Amino acid sequence: MIPKEFNGFTPKIVNNRNCNNCTLCCKLPEINEFGFEKKSFKWCSKCDLTKNNCSIYENRPLTCKTFSCFYLDNKTDLKPSNVGFFIFEEKHITLKHGDKLVRTIYCEKNKLNELIKHLNSDSKIKDLIKKGFAFHIRYDQNDKHIKIYDPNTFGERLVFFHKNWSNEQQQKALNNIFVQNYMQRDKEIRKQLNDR
């Protein structure tokens, strides 16, 4: 959550970066804490968009106090307010399962079409992808709907998965993707051969 910039408060500064006018973390993620709940992809009622600040900053939920996005951590130069998404590490998953080389993106649905272009424009993100990282993308209130961006496995596309799919349904979806990738690659090779 962004801090109050007035009344003695200063913007949150991490690695010489601050939130400034960015309030996307006040909209996209859900907050489920005792005494405070907010649905994902809805503005927090405590976020004052006219002042770009949080009206309960000193008493904000722990989720907000501990949140830090890749931009603030200097792991990307993509400022969330400019691109319509933010990237972060879900530390509870990393602690439970170890680092699976997956990071989470919350993206406004109307920005999905530009997501891959933005990710590929950032050298820090491209370095992560070269190391084998993939991204799970939340883009609406249905927590079971995710898109996956894993160019090392699926190519340059977003792949839809449903968290309730059985192993058989997941394998069927993967097989379809691999067939599509094979057909696309075969088409590209044939075109190259014909162009000679």
N, C-alpha and C positions, 0 to 999 in steps of 0.2 A: 504494500500500500504506500502511496506517496505521502510524504509528511507535509505538515503545515509549513507554509513559507512565510507566514506572518505571525505576529504575536510572539516573537522570540524563537520560533522554530525555523530550522533551516532544512533544505532538501537533503534526503538521504544521499550520502556520498560514499561510493565504494570504488576502489581502484581509480580515483579521480573522475568518476562518472557520477551523474545524479539523475534522478527521475525527471526533474524539471517539469515539462508540460505533459509527461506521459502518465496516463491513468489506466492503461489497459489491464493491469493486474487487479484493478477495482471492478472490472467487468467480466472477464473471461472465466477465471476459475471459480469453483464452488467453495464455500466455506461452511463446514459442518462442525461447529464447536458448541459446547454447552452455552446456552444463552445468546448465541449468534449464528444464524444460518442465512446463507445467500445461495441462490441457485446459480449455476454456471450460465454464462452468456447473458447475464442481466446486470445492470449497473447496481452497485452497492448503494444502499440508501444513505450511507454516511459519506459518500464521495460528492464533494461540491465541485461540479464541473465548471462553474463560473470562476472559481478561484484555483482550480486544480489542486485541491487539498482534501484531506480527510478530517472530518469534523470530530472524530474520536481518536485522533492519532495517538495520544498518550495512553489510551485504554483500548487500543485496537486488539483484535483477536491474535492469539499466538501465531496462527497461520500467516497472518500479515506481517507480524514482527520478524518471522524467520524466513520469509520469502525473499529470494534473490534470483533475478533472471540472468541469462547469459550476457545480456547487454551490460548490466551493472557489474557483473563479474569480469568484464572485458574479454569474454570468450567469443564475442561476435561484435561487429560494428553495425549490425542491423538494429536500429532503435525501434522498439515495438510500436510507438505512436506513428512512425513513418511507414511501417510495412504491414501493420494489422495483425501481428502475431508476436508471441514471445516464446523463447526456448528456456527450459530449465531441467534440472536433474531432480527426479523424484527420489529424494534421499532415503525415504522409508523402504522403497523397493531395492535400492542399492544395498542398504544395510541388511535386508532380509535375504536377498538372492545373490549378492555380489554384483559387480559391474558387468552388466550384460551388453554394454556398448549400445544402449538405447537411451535416447533422450526424448522428453515430451515437449510437444508444441501445442499451445492453445492458439487457434487461428480463427479470426472472424470468417464466417462462411463465404462472404463476398470477396475475400482475399485469397481463397484457395487456388484460384487459377494462376496467381502470380507467385505462389509460395516457392516452387522449385526454382524459378528464375532468380528470386531474391536469395535463396540459400546458395545457389551456384555463383552468385556475385560476391560472396563473402569469403575471403581467403581462409579465415579461421575455421569456418564451417566446412569448407572444401578439405582442409587438413584432417578434420574429424572423419569425414567420409572416407578419405584415403586410408585411415586407420581402421575402417570397418564399422563405423558408427551408423546407426539407422535412427529414424525418428518416428514416434507414434504421435499422430495428430488428432487432437480433439477439436471438433468444429461445430458441434451443436450440443444441446442439453442431454441427449441420449448418451449416457456414459458407456453404453455397449457398442456404439458406433465409433470406429476409429479408422483412420487412413494411415497407411504406412508409407514412408518414403525411405526406401533402401535401394539406392541405385546399384550397389554391388550385387544385389540379388535379383531385383525386378527391373532394372533399367531406370530411365528417367520418367517415372510415372508415380502417381499416387495409387495405392492399392487399398481397396476397401476390405475390412474384416469386421466381423461381429463377434464380440466377446463370448457369446453363448453358442457359437458354432461348435459342433462336435469335431473330434479329430478327423473324421471322415469328410465332413463339410470343408474343413480347412484344407485337407489334402486335395480335394477336388478343385477348390479355388486356386491353390498353388499350381496344380497341373495345368489348368486353363491358362494361367499367366505364363508358365514356361513354354507352352505351345505357342502362345501369341508372340513371345519373345523370339522363339525359334523361327516362326514364320516371318517376322519382321526382319530378322537378321538374314534369312535366306533371300528375301526380296531385295535387301540392300546389296548382297553379294552378286545376285543375278544382274542387277542394274549396273554395278561396277564392271562386270564382265562384258556386258553389252555395250558399255561406253568405250571399251578399248578398241 
